[in-house]
Amino acid sequence: MHNKKKSYKVPIMTDPYKDIRVPRVERKKYLEERGGGKPPPPKKNLLLLAVLNLLKKFVKVFGKTSKKEEKISNFKIATDSLKSCMKDLSEKDLSKDSNFLKNFSNAFKSFLNEYDLLYLMKKNKNEKIEKLIKEINNFYAEQEYPLGYYLKKYREENWHPFPFMAILKELHLDYKKNESKSTLFIWISYLEEIV
């Protein structure tokens, strides 16, 4: 037999992944693993980072003052919202308007919450606010439930209690009859004095 040596041609290996596109995130990861990532930040950047860090701490120190201002601002917004609801009721009988009932209830609850945060945490009660809250909570106390009960409960329940609507209608009619001596007028005056 004839021994002929077969020669095999060894193909030159090309990169089998040459035509594959790698997303940028994977490319960055690949480059970082290979040492081709970003160079270390220059010393100027470190100085800038130190200054920014110092400014951040400075802002945190003065951030406490802004929280107090924020609480005052939130209380003012809640007070204005409650006052606006009372003024709307004084101008128009909204006792059967479900959106108004919800807004009035939300405004009262928000007013109570913001008052608690602002004044009770400092253990400094405001007599006018205390008097207003007491009057609203006990208005029509001879009924099964007073106004304050309905204003607090309305937000929690999905209901339209007729006694609540009747109380609001009475407040509106009282304002139309005795404007400057009406309960709504007095409450609105309290709210205007507070802010």
Sequence and secondary structure as in RCSB ss.txt:
>XXXX:A:sequence
MHNKKKSYKVPIMTDPYKDIRVPRVERKKYLEERGGGKPPPPKKNLLLLAVLNLLKKFVKVFGKTSKKEEKISNF
KIATDSLKSCMKDLSEKDLSKDSNFLKNFSNAFKSFLNEYDLLYLMKKNKNEKIEKLIKEINNFYAEQEYPLGYY
LKKYREENWHPFPFMAILKELHLDYKKNESKSTLFIWISYLEEIV
>XXXX:A:secstr
               TTTT    HHHHHHHHHHTT S     HHHHHHHHHHHHHHHHHHHHHHHHHHHHHHHHH
HHHHHHHHHHHHHHHHS  TT HHHHHHHHHHHHHHHHHHIIIIITTT   HHHHHHHHHHHHTTTTSSS HHHH
HHHHTTS    HHHHHHHHHHHHHHHHSGGGSHHHHHHHHHHHH 
